[in-house]
């Protein structure tokens, strides 16, 4: 198939996967493969006042919308740029007041519907290779729970937006659209992987998944940037990862099947090369029985899924799992990460630092090269060290984060510039 608009790549039929993206030239590690502006996007409610609603810039001197007083902007240009989309929410927020509470997915879909009404060209700059209407919905594979969630979103869309969108699509079209967004939407994150908003990037969604990806997706405002994290030769398929890669094969497969409706057959899933290290068991005498290990895995999965409590539960869980699992075991790491988050919330900086120090080395082993999860942990640790006046350790951690970010985000990204400034300020 001829290239339709992204230099160095082409859309092709990937054996056993459907449409995919393939390189037609070589790409070096850290090289930008392509960038894709969001077709539609929405800033998460929790970041209002800290980030511009239009360009997602983080700054302190934002000014608010004079009407709804909830959306914030860098300047008049950003406010004008956002108005075609914001006016939809502005009127609704004023009408509903404190009762305005659609989910982020509902807000995103409402903006997509408005965008579709306004678009007059066949392809937008976000659809150089894949059209929005070509998204898979997997409606035939959805279970009753997902169908109920879909219906709840449709009801919320009608409730909050029917007065403000004159011509909503019919029930079947909305059912398909929500399913498409749930399978193909993206979470925009900052340099510490904190959630900033949700968006749709059609050309980025074209890439198939691998648990050993050769590219990584980062964000510059509302633009997705795809960069090589491995050498990519001409003719090779370009793979992104859809999920957190920390976990062992069975966990990843379960998550992919549940969220994206396919069974992964990538090299990492067939060889299970990292599973032994990820599932390391303490050297006990006698060694735990297989059933004990399975039982502990079941316990760990349940407690991770349900865990939303305070530090005491983290510590008790770590003590229990630590009787069998090594500290490098991914379930231990997940619980330590939760404990670190609780410590940060409670402003227990020393406790957070202690957990971060236990996490970082296993993360570096378990995650692929140039992982944003590793970079974000180095950032958190570096900033904790500096706050605790551990300058040498802080600068060292920030430099390690920077080395990953320069490849994953690109050397000209503003997040990279911010970390460089933090390092310079310590001289």
URNOR-V412868 format. One record per residue. RES is the residue in one small letter. OMEGA is omega in radians with two decimals (999 if undefined). NEAR is the number of other ideal C-beta (glycine too) atoms within 10 Angstrom. D_FIRST is the distance of its C-alpha to the first C-alpha in whole Angstrom. Layout:
# URNOR-V412868
<<RES/OMEGA/NEAR/D_FIRST> <RES/OMEGA/NEAR/D_FIRST>>
This chain:
# URNOR-V412868
<<x/-3.11/10/0> <x/3.10/5/4> <x/-3.09/13/7> <x/3.06/14/9> <x/3.08/14/12> <x/-3.05/19/13> <x/3.10/10/13> <x/-3.14/17/13> <x/3.03/25/11> <x/3.02/17/7> <x/3.14/20/7> <x/3.12/15/6> <x/-3.10/11/9> <x/-3.09/15/12> <x/3.09/8/14> <x/-3.07/8/17> <x/-3.04/13/16> <x/-3.12/11/14> <x/3.11/17/11> <x/-3.13/17/11> <x/-3.08/26/11> <x/3.09/17/10> <x/3.04/20/12> <x/2.96/14/11> <x/3.13/12/15> <x/3.04/14/18> <x/3.12/23/20> <x/3.09/10/24> <x/-3.14/14/26> <x/-3.10/15/27> <x/3.08/17/24> <x/3.11/14/22> <x/3.00/23/18> <x/3.06/20/18> <x/-3.09/17/21> <x/3.05/25/20> <x/3.14/15/23> <x/3.01/25/25> <x/3.09/22/24> <x/-3.08/25/27> <x/3.11/28/30> <x/3.08/25/33> <x/3.12/25/36> <x/-3.06/16/38> <x/-3.09/14/42> <x/-3.12/13/43> <x/3.09/19/42> <x/-3.09/15/43> <x/3.12/12/46> <x/-3.14/14/44> <x/3.08/23/41> <x/-3.12/25/40> <x/-3.04/28/38> <x/-3.04/24/36> <x/3.12/18/34> <x/3.10/23/36> <x/3.11/16/38> <x/3.11/16/41> <x/-3.04/10/44> <x/-3.03/6/48> <x/3.10/7/48> <x/3.04/19/46> <x/-3.00/13/48> <x/3.04/15/47> <x/-3.07/19/47> <x/-3.08/8/50> <x/-3.09/13/49> <x/3.12/17/48> <x/3.13/11/49> <x/3.11/17/47> <x/-3.08/22/44> <x/-3.06/22/44> <x/3.08/22/42> <x/-3.03/19/42> <x/-3.12/15/43> <x/-3.14/9/43> <x/3.12/11/40> <x/3.14/19/38> <x/3.11/20/41> <x/3.14/12/39> <x/-3.09/17/36> <x/-3.00/20/36> <x/3.12/15/38> <x/3.10/12/36> <x/-3.06/21/35> <x/-3.10/23/39> <x/3.09/15/41> <x/-3.13/19/39> <x/-3.09/24/41> <x/-3.14/20/44> <x/-3.11/15/45> <x/-3.14/21/45> <x/3.10/20/46> <x/-3.12/13/49> <x/-3.04/12/50> <x/-3.14/13/50> <x/-3.12/8/51> <x/-3.14/6/51> <x/3.11/9/50> <x/-3.05/15/47> <x/3.05/11/45> <x/3.09/20/41> <x/3.13/16/39> <x/3.11/17/36> <x/3.12/19/34> <x/3.12/23/35> <x/-3.14/26/36> <x/-3.14/22/32> <x/3.10/29/31> <x/3.12/24/34> <x/3.11/24/32> <x/3.12/21/29> <x/3.09/20/30> <x/-3.13/18/32> <x/-3.12/17/29> <x/3.09/14/27> <x/-3.03/11/30> <x/-3.07/8/30> <x/-3.12/13/26> <x/3.13/5/25> <x/3.14/7/22> <x/-3.11/7/19> <x/3.01/15/17> <x/3.08/15/20> <x/3.11/14/19> <x/-3.03/24/19> <x/-3.12/22/16> <x/-3.14/20/14> <x/-3.09/25/11> <x/3.10/23/13> <x/3.11/15/16> <x/-3.09/22/19> <x/3.11/11/19> <x/3.13/14/16> <x/2.99/20/19> <x/3.09/16/20> <x/-3.13/19/24> <x/-3.14/16/25> <x/-3.09/16/28> <x/-3.10/6/29> <x/-3.09/14/29> <x/3.08/18/32> <x/-3.05/8/35> <x/3.14/7/38> <x/3.12/8/39> <x/3.10/17/35> <x/3.12/13/36> <x/3.10/11/39> <x/3.10/15/38> <x/-3.14/21/35> <x/3.10/14/38> <x/3.10/13/40> <x/3.12/22/37> <x/3.10/19/37> <x/3.12/11/41> <x/3.10/18/41> <x/3.11/24/38> <x/-3.08/15/41> <x/-3.01/15/44> <x/-2.99/24/43> <x/-3.04/22/41> <x/3.13/11/41> <x/-3.00/11/44> <x/3.00/16/42> <x/-2.95/17/38> <x/-3.03/7/39> <x/3.11/6/37> <x/3.07/16/35> <x/-3.14/16/33> <x/-3.03/7/34> <x/-3.10/11/35> <x/3.14/9/32> <x/3.11/11/30> <x/3.11/19/31> <x/-3.14/19/31> <x/-3.11/16/28> <x/3.12/23/27> <x/3.12/25/30> <x/3.11/21/28> <x/-3.14/22/25> <x/3.14/22/26> <x/-3.14/19/28> <x/-2.97/19/25> <x/-3.14/20/23> <x/-3.13/21/26> <x/3.00/20/27> <x/3.06/13/30> <x/-3.08/25/31> <x/3.10/16/33> <x/-3.05/18/35> <x/3.07/22/36> <x/-3.13/14/38> <x/3.01/16/36> <x/-3.06/11/38> <x/3.10/13/36> <x/-3.10/23/36> <x/3.14/24/34> <x/-3.07/23/31> <x/3.03/26/28> <x/3.11/23/24> <x/-3.04/27/21> <x/-3.09/22/18> <x/3.09/26/16> <x/-3.14/24/18> <x/3.12/26/18> <x/-3.09/25/14> <x/3.06/26/16> <x/-3.09/20/17> <x/2.88/17/21> <x/3.06/22/23> <x/3.01/22/26> <x/-2.99/16/26> <x/3.05/24/23> <x/3.01/23/22> <x/3.07/27/22> <x/3.14/23/24> <x/3.04/21/24> <x/-3.02/22/27> <x/3.02/24/28> <x/-3.00/16/30> <x/3.14/18/31> <x/3.09/20/29> <x/3.06/19/26> <x/3.09/23/24> <x/-3.12/20/23> <x/-3.10/24/21> <x/3.13/22/23> <x/3.04/23/22> <x/2.97/20/25> <x/2.99/18/25> <x/3.12/12/23> <x/3.13/24/19> <x/3.08/11/18> <x/-3.12/11/15> <x/3.14/11/13> <x/3.05/15/15> <x/3.12/17/14> <x/-3.07/24/16> <x/3.01/22/18> <x/3.00/18/21> <x/-3.13/23/24> <x/-2.96/22/25> <x/3.01/16/29> <x/-3.03/15/32> <x/-3.10/18/31> <x/-2.87/20/35> <x/-3.13/24/36> <x/-2.97/19/36> <x/-3.07/20/34> <x/3.10/13/35> <x/-3.13/21/35> <x/-3.14/23/32> <x/3.13/18/31> <x/3.14/13/33> <x/-3.13/15/32> <x/3.13/20/28> <x/-3.11/13/29> <x/-3.04/10/31> <x/-3.01/14/29> <x/2.95/18/26> <x/3.02/14/26> <x/3.08/18/25> <x/-3.06/10/27> <x/3.10/20/25> <x/-3.12/11/25> <x/-3.11/18/24> <x/-3.11/10/26> <x/-3.14/19/29> <x/3.14/19/29> <x/3.14/11/30> <x/-3.10/11/32> <x/-2.98/13/34> <x/-3.09/12/35> <x/-3.03/21/36> <x/-3.10/18/38> <x/3.13/10/41> <x/-3.12/15/41> <x/-3.09/20/40> <x/-3.07/21/43> <x/-3.12/16/46> <x/3.10/15/49> <x/3.11/13/52> <x/-3.08/7/54> <x/3.09/10/57> <x/0.01/4/60> <x/3.12/5/60> <x/3.14/12/56> <x/3.10/16/55> <x/3.11/9/54> <x/-3.13/8/50> <x/3.07/8/51> <x/-3.13/14/53> <x/3.12/15/49> <x/3.13/11/47> <x/-3.14/13/50> <x/3.06/19/49> <x/3.11/19/46> <x/3.10/10/46> <x/-3.09/15/49> <x/3.13/22/47> <x/-3.11/15/44> <x/-3.07/10/46> <x/3.08/20/48> <x/-3.12/17/45> <x/-3.04/8/43> <x/-2.98/9/47> <x/3.01/15/48> <x/-3.06/8/49> <x/-2.99/13/52> <x/-2.96/11/54> <x/-3.10/17/55> <x/3.13/10/57> <x/3.10/17/55> <x/-3.07/22/52> <x/3.10/14/55> <x/3.13/12/57> <x/3.11/22/53> <x/3.12/19/53> <x/-3.13/9/56> <x/-3.12/15/55> <x/-3.11/21/52> <x/3.08/14/53> <x/-3.14/11/56> <x/-3.08/21/53> <x/2.99/24/50> <x/-3.13/15/50> <x/-3.13/16/49> <x/3.11/18/45> <x/-3.01/25/44> <x/3.11/24/42> <x/3.03/25/44> <x/-3.14/22/47> <x/3.13/22/44> <x/-3.14/21/43> <x/3.06/25/47> <x/3.13/20/48> <x/3.09/20/45> <x/3.14/21/46> <x/3.10/26/50> <x/3.12/26/49> <x/3.10/15/47> <x/3.12/21/51> <x/3.13/21/53> <x/3.13/17/51> <x/-3.12/11/52> <x/-3.13/12/55> <x/3.02/8/55> <x/-2.99/16/56> <x/3.14/15/55> <x/3.10/9/56> <x/3.12/17/55> <x/3.13/23/51> <x/-3.12/21/52> <x/3.11/16/53> <x/3.13/25/50> <x/3.13/23/47> <x/3.10/17/49> <x/-3.04/19/49> <x/-2.84/24/45> <x/-3.10/17/43> <x/3.06/12/44> <x/3.06/21/42> <x/-3.09/22/39> <x/3.12/16/39> <x/-3.00/11/39> <x/-3.11/21/37> <x/3.08/18/34> <x/3.09/19/31> <x/3.08/13/31> <x/3.12/23/31> <x/3.08/22/32> <x/3.09/21/33> <x/3.10/19/35> <x/3.13/23/37> <x/-3.10/28/37> <x/3.11/20/38> <x/3.06/25/41> <x/3.11/25/42> <x/-3.14/26/42> <x/-3.13/24/44> <x/-3.14/26/47> <x/-3.12/26/47> <x/3.04/18/48> <x/3.12/23/50> <x/-3.12/22/52> <x/3.11/19/52> <x/3.12/12/54> <x/3.09/14/56> <x/3.01/7/57> <x/-2.96/16/56> <x/-3.08/12/54> <x/3.13/9/53> <x/-3.14/16/51> <x/-3.14/21/50> <x/3.14/19/48> <x/3.13/15/47> <x/3.12/24/45> <x/3.12/23/44> <x/3.10/14/43> <x/3.06/19/41> <x/-3.10/27/39> <x/-3.13/21/38> <x/3.10/13/37> <x/-3.07/22/34> <x/3.14/26/34> <x/3.06/18/33> <x/-3.04/20/30> <x/-3.12/26/29> <x/-3.02/25/30> <x/-3.03/18/29> <x/-3.10/12/33> <x/-3.10/10/33> <x/-3.10/19/33> <x/3.05/13/36> <x/3.10/22/36> <x/3.12/18/37> <x/-3.14/11/39> <x/3.14/14/41> <x/3.09/24/42> <x/3.12/16/42> <x/3.13/9/45> <x/3.13/18/46> <x/-3.13/17/47> <x/-3.11/9/48> <x/-3.13/9/51> <x/-3.13/12/52> <x/999/6/53>>
